Amino acid sequence: MEILQSDPSQGASCGYIIDSPMIEVDFTKMNGAGNDFVVIDDFDGALKVDLPFLARTLCSRGFGIGADGLLVLRKHPGYDFEMIYLNSDGSEGGMCGNGGRCIARYAVLKDICRSPMKFTAHGGEYSAEVVDDRKVRLHLPDPDRVVPSVDVPIGTRHFEATYVHPNTDHAVLLGGTAFDRVDSADLVAIARKIRYNFEVFPRGTNVNLIEQDGDNTIRMRTYERGVENETLACGTGAVACAITASIRYGMTSPVEIRTTGGELLKVYFEKNGDHFAKLVLEGSATVVFKGKVLYNELSHTISDLEHGQGKI
């Protein structure tokens, strides 16, 4: 069979097999503080597939590459690029902070742009600086909404949460309220009662548990909407938790956040009363591996790349 492939140096590296639903897709696997992504370069717009199906297929940890979400880099007028982010279930996840840091480093590695850069994602404008592989800074717009205290029913009891919207929904609960300690809490059980409470959170919400872990450090765990499980880190969650730590613990910028993956994220901000501005998320953005898959558009599966071959 003849395979038509675009030149990877010219943008999206994907090719169609003639008279077949198969598409060969090149990808890069990255993670930001343990929050992992499949990243695809579609700067030239050659990737003509249904992205939600592609996200579900590639992000499957059993039959795909495995990831918390899919990042697609595309051309956008007035910006260095656009970041498309989809959760592992194929849903739109709002802004992804760690994904933003990863795609910023990816764009520099691919020579799409230089650091610093400006890009758009989920209707918002972002800028980023790639210092090195251990330090990428993402500058975020002011949060759309901050509600210091929200009454959240969990079963027959009511708990207090803080709601922050850094271009996606986050509820933050403090240790000693709905749970004793962050590390021993049943995050999934607690979070699902909040995530699906559409009376309080009409779009559903990501759920974060935090506790103080030093003078200006917090421990956080996050249940991500669209992944429907705990992730090793969450960038916008870290921003929401840092804002909550400022409101509830009196912490000042920068707040250090110890994630489940073990890495530290830093969040910088300026606070004026209840208003938070000049948000910066800082942390690692690591390239794990690169490869290619044979994606079947009809069955939405990954096919055997070496089908019919006697050896690799």
C-alpha positions, 0 to 999 in steps of 0.5 A, spaced: 500 500 500 502 506 498 502 511 504 502 519 502 505 523 508 506 530 509 513 532 510 514 533 518 518 539 517 512 543 514 507 542 519 502 536 521 505 530 520 499 525 518 498 521 511 492 517 508 493 510 506 490 510 499 483 507 499 483 506 506 480 509 512 487 509 515 491 515 517 498 515 520 499 520 525 506 522 528 505 525 535 509 527 541 508 525 548 509 530 554 507 531 561 507 537 565 509 535 572 506 529 571 499 531 567 500 527 561 498 529 554 499 527 547 501 533 542 500 533 535 502 538 530 497 541 525 500 547 524 498 546 516 491 544 517 492 537 514 489 533 520 482 532 517 479 528 523 474 528 528 478 530 534 473 528 540 474 521 537 481 521 536 482 524 543 478 518 546 482 513 542 489 516 543 488 517 550 486 510 552 491 507 557 489 500 554 489 501 547 492 507 545 498 511 547 495 513 554 494 520 556 490 525 560 488 529 554 490 531 547 493 537 545 493 540 538 497 546 535 494 550 529 495 556 526 491 562 528 491 569 525 494 574 530 497 569 534 503 564 534 499 559 534 492 556 537 492 550 542 486 545 542 485 541 548 480 535 549 480 531 555 481 524 555 474 522 554 473 527 548 470 533 551 472 540 551 476 541 558 476 549 558 483 551 559 489 546 561 494 550 564 500 544 564 498 543 557 499 550 555 506 550 558 507 543 554 505 546 548 509 552 549 515 548 549 513 544 544 512 550 539 519 552 541 522 545 539 518 545 533 521 552 531 514 554 530 515 560 534 520 563 539 520 564 546 516 568 549 510 567 545 503 569 545 497 564 543 490 563 544 486 557 547 479 556 549 477 563 547 483 566 551 489 569 550 496 567 553 503 568 553 509 563 555 516 563 556 520 557 555 526 558 560 528 550 559 525 543 560 524 544 568 521 551 567 516 554 563 512 560 565 505 560 563 501 567 563 494 567 564 488 572 564 485 574 570 480 569 573 473 570 570 470 569 577 472 568 584 467 566 589 470 565 596 465 561 599 460 556 596 455 551 600 456 544 597 452 539 599 455 532 600 450 527 602 446 529 608 452 534 610 454 541 607 461 543 606 464 550 604 468 550 598 471 556 594 470 557 587 475 559 582 474 560 574 481 561 570 477 559 564 475 553 567 471 550 573 474 549 579 472 547 586 477 547 592 475 544 599 480 545 605 482 539 609 478 539 616 472 540 613 469 535 608 476 530 609 481 530 615 488 530 611 489 530 603 493 524 602 488 519 606 482 522 603 477 518 598 478 524 593 474 520 587 468 519 592 468 526 595 469 529 588 464 525 584 458 528 589 461 535 587 463 534 580 456 532 578 452 537 582 449 541 577 445 545 581 451 548 584 455 547 578 451 548 572 457 545 567 460 540 573 466 542 576 474 540 577 475 538 584 481 540 588 483 538 595 488 542 599 491 543 606 497 547 608 504 544 608 508 550 610 508 557 611 507 558 603 506 551 601 500 547 600 499 540 598 493 539 593 490 533 589 485 534 583 479 530 580 479 532 573 472 533 569 473 529 563 478 525 565 473 523 571 479 521 575 485 523 579 491 526 575 498 527 578 497 535 577 493 540 574 495 547 572 489 551 572 487 547 579 494 549 581 492 556 580 485 556 583 488 552 589 493 558 590 488 563 590 484 559 595 490 559 599 491 566 599 484 567 601 483 562 606 490 561 609 493 568 607 498 566 603 502 571 599 505 570 592 508 565 589 505 559 592 508 553 592 504 547 590 506 540 592 502 535 587 500 528 587 506 526 582 511 529 587 513 535 583 512 543 585 508 548 581 509 555 583 503 560 582 505 568 582 499 573 582 497 580 584 492 581 589 488 587 590 482 586 595 478 580 592 481 581 585 487 577 583 491 579 577 498 577 573 497 570 574 503 566 572 504 558 572 511 555 573 513 548 572 516 543 568 514 541 561 518 534 559 518 530 552 517 523 554 517 520 547 515 521 540 512 516 535 507 514 530 500 511 530 496 508 525 489 511 526 482 508 523 477 513 522 471 508 521 472 504 527 476 509 531 481 505 533 489 504 533 491 499 528 497 494 528 503 499 525 506 492 523 501 488 520 503 483 515 510 484 517 515 478 519 519 482 524 520 489 527 
